[in-house]
Amino acid sequence: MSRIQLTVNAKRHTVDVDPSTPLLYVLRNDLDLHGPRFGCGLGQCGACTVIIKGAAVRSCVMPVSAVKSEITTLEGLASGTELHPVQKAWIAEQAPQCGFCQNGQILTAKVLLDKNPNPSDDEIRRGMAGALCRCMTYYKVQAAVKRASGLMREARREVKREAAR
């Protein structure tokens, strides 16, 4: 066992775990964060996705000792009581069916939109390809990503307007 320090959703945590423990297990079992889910255990389905250094990372295959940067989980996207634009878009488009994959879908969409604020349909499909959905709601996910893109652009314009005042 080792004492490992993590910053998750802007909060510092110290956990006493085996360094080879998958990050997913630490997030769920030690920190009580249930956004990331166990799907395949192989890093292929995306249910366990977290954001590290602006990248969508599969936490089921990442040893906790390998994490050197802040981690953002689904629980960390909202700002206080204000949902992130991607979360708002997901609700507006009613993207989830069973909801199991939504952690990976939402975080993958956020990373995609941070890198490409106005993706085409093809860019959305390619950018979301690693986040699998058992219910096949890909068209709803694509619509939600497009809506989130618009919401994020509007939020950026609002910040610029506020700064100009």
C-alpha positions in Angstrom: 0.0 0.0 0.0 1.1 3.5 -0.7 -0.2 7.0 0.1 -1.1 8.6 -3.2 -2.2 12.2 -3.6 -4.8 13.0 -6.3 -6.6 16.1 -7.4 -10.0 15.2 -8.5 -12.6 17.9 -9.5 -10.3 20.6 -8.0 -10.2 18.8 -4.6 -7.1 17.2 -3.1 -7.4 13.7 -1.8 -4.9 11.3 -0.3 -5.6 7.6 -0.7 -3.8 4.5 0.8 -3.9 2.0 -2.0 -1.7 -0.4 -4.0 -0.1 1.8 -6.7 -1.2 -0.6 -9.4 -4.9 -0.2 -8.5 -6.9 1.1 -11.5 -7.9 4.7 -11.2 -11.5 3.7 -11.7 -11.6 1.7 -8.5 -10.1 4.5 -6.5 -12.6 7.0 -7.9 -15.6 4.8 -7.2 -14.6 2.9 -4.1 -12.3 5.3 -2.2 -13.7 8.7 -3.4 -17.3 7.7 -3.8 -17.6 9.2 -7.4 -19.9 7.2 -9.5 -19.8 9.0 -12.8 -17.1 6.7 -14.2 -18.4 3.2 -14.6 -16.9 -0.2 -15.1 -17.8 -1.4 -18.6 -15.4 -3.7 -20.3 -12.3 -3.4 -18.1 -10.2 -3.2 -21.2 -10.3 0.6 -22.0 -12.4 0.0 -25.1 -16.0 1.0 -24.3 -15.4 4.4 -22.7 -17.8 4.0 -19.7 -14.9 4.7 -17.3 -13.7 7.9 -19.1 -12.2 10.8 -17.1 -10.5 13.9 -18.4 -6.8 14.3 -17.7 -4.8 17.1 -19.3 -7.6 17.8 -21.8 -7.7 14.2 -23.0 -10.4 11.5 -22.6 -8.6 8.8 -20.5 -9.9 5.3 -19.8 -9.6 5.0 -16.0 -10.1 1.2 -15.9 -6.7 0.6 -17.4 -4.7 3.5 -15.8 -2.9 2.7 -12.6 -3.6 5.3 -10.0 0.2 5.8 -9.5 0.5 7.0 -13.1 -1.8 10.0 -12.6 0.2 13.1 -12.2 -2.3 15.8 -13.3 -5.8 16.9 -12.2 -8.6 14.5 -13.0 -12.1 15.7 -14.0 -15.0 13.3 -13.6 -18.6 13.8 -14.7 -19.3 15.1 -11.2 -16.8 17.9 -11.8 -18.2 19.3 -15.0 -20.9 21.4 -13.4 -20.0 24.8 -11.9 -21.9 24.9 -8.6 -25.5 24.3 -9.5 -25.0 25.4 -13.2 -24.7 22.4 -15.5 -22.0 22.4 -18.1 -23.3 23.1 -21.7 -22.7 19.5 -22.7 -24.8 18.3 -19.8 -27.6 20.8 -20.8 -27.5 19.6 -24.4 -27.7 16.0 -23.3 -30.9 16.7 -21.4 -32.4 18.9 -24.1 -31.8 16.2 -26.7 -32.8 13.4 -24.4 -29.7 11.5 -25.5 -29.5 8.8 -22.8 -31.5 5.6 -23.1 -30.3 3.3 -20.3 -27.7 5.9 -19.3 -24.9 3.4 -18.7 -22.5 4.9 -21.3 -23.4 8.6 -20.7 -20.3 9.3 -18.5 -18.0 8.4 -21.4 -20.2 10.0 -24.0 -20.4 13.3 -22.2 -16.8 13.6 -21.2 -15.7 12.5 -24.7 -17.9 15.2 -26.2 -16.4 17.8 -23.9 -12.9 16.9 -24.9 -14.0 16.9 -28.6 -15.6 20.3 -28.3 -12.7 21.8 -26.4 -10.4 20.8 -29.3 -12.9 21.5 -32.1 -15.7 24.0 -31.1 -17.6 23.6 -34.3 -17.3 20.0 -35.5 -19.0 18.7 -38.7 -21.2 15.6 -38.5 -18.2 13.5 -39.7 -15.9 15.0 -37.1 -18.4 14.3 -34.4 -18.7 10.7 -35.5 -14.9 10.3 -35.6 -14.4 12.1 -32.3 -17.0 10.1 -30.5 -16.0 6.7 -32.0 -14.3 5.5 -28.8 -17.4 6.0 -26.6 -19.7 3.0 -27.2 -23.4 2.9 -26.6 -25.2 -0.4 -26.1 -28.6 1.2 -26.9 -27.3 2.6 -30.2 -28.4 6.3 -29.4 -25.6 7.6 -31.7 -28.0 10.0 -33.6 -29.2 11.5 -30.4 -25.6 11.8 -29.1 -24.6 13.5 -32.4 -27.5 16.0 -32.0 -26.5 16.6 -28.4 -22.9 17.3 -29.4 -24.1 19.8 -32.1 -26.4 21.5 -29.5 -23.6 21.6 -27.0 -21.3 23.2 -29.6 -23.8 26.0 -30.0 -24.3 26.4 -26.2 -20.5 26.6 -25.7 -20.0 29.2 -28.4 -22.8 31.3 -26.8 -21.2 30.9 -23.4 -17.9 32.1 -24.8 -19.6 35.1 -26.5 -21.3 36.0 -23.1 -17.9 35.9 -21.3 -16.5 38.2 -23.9 -19.4 40.6 -23.6 -19.1 40.6 -19.8 -15.3 41.3 -20.0 -16.0 44.2 -22.4 -18.3 45.9 -19.9 
